[in-house]
């Protein structure tokens, strides 16, 4: 990884199984804006279910903005 990429985590929960077990995956991806990432996933056949943006304000004055997505297959 470098400044143009980051590691992201995925939690995948099977739907329609009697005892679904969530699996956690990780992948290195290019640093994309939230809108661009959502569009890339949509073009790959995923359906956007929910998008949540959060801003965390630290005591040191460093703000961190995160966007969480829920996509369906």
C-alpha positions in Angstrom: 0.0 0.0 0.0 1.0 3.6 -0.6 -0.7 7.0 -0.6 -2.9 5.9 -3.6 -4.3 2.8 -1.9 -5.7 1.6 1.4 -6.9 -1.6 2.9 -10.7 -1.9 3.5 -12.7 -4.6 5.2 -15.9 -6.4 4.1 -18.4 -8.2 6.2 -20.4 -10.6 4.1 -23.5 -12.2 5.6 -25.3 -14.9 3.6 -29.0 -14.4 3.1 -31.5 -17.2 3.1 -29.5 -19.8 5.0 -30.8 -21.3 8.2 -27.7 -20.4 10.3 -25.8 -17.8 8.4 -22.2 -17.2 9.4 -20.8 -13.8 8.5 -17.4 -13.8 6.9 -14.8 -11.0 7.0 -12.7 -10.2 4.0 -10.1 -7.5 3.3 -8.8 -6.0 0.1 -6.4 -3.3 -1.0 -8.2 -0.7 -3.1 -7.4 2.5 -4.8 -8.3 5.6 -2.8 -11.6 6.5 -4.4 -14.1 9.1 -3.3 -17.2 7.6 -1.7 -19.3 8.5 -4.8 -16.8 6.9 -7.2 -16.5 3.7 -5.1 -20.3 3.4 -5.0 -20.5 3.9 -8.7 -17.8 1.2 -9.3 -19.7 -1.3 -7.1 -23.0 -0.5 -8.8 -21.4 -1.0 -12.3 -20.1 -4.4 -11.0 -23.6 -5.5 -10.3 -24.1 -4.6 -6.6 -27.2 -2.8 -5.4 -26.8 0.0 -2.9 -29.0 -0.5 0.1 -27.6 2.1 2.5 -24.9 4.8 2.7 -23.9 6.5 6.0 -21.4 9.3 6.3 -19.8 10.1 9.7 -17.4 12.7 10.9 -15.2 12.0 13.9 -13.7 15.0 15.7 -10.6 14.1 17.8 -9.3 16.0 20.7 -6.1 16.7 18.7 -8.2 18.5 16.1 -7.8 15.9 13.4 -11.1 15.2 11.8 -11.8 11.9 10.1 -14.7 11.4 7.6 -15.8 7.9 6.9 -18.5 6.6 4.6 -20.1 3.1 5.2 -22.0 1.3 2.5 -24.3 -1.7 2.6 -24.6 -3.4 -0.8 -26.7 -6.4 -1.9 -25.6 -8.9 -4.5 
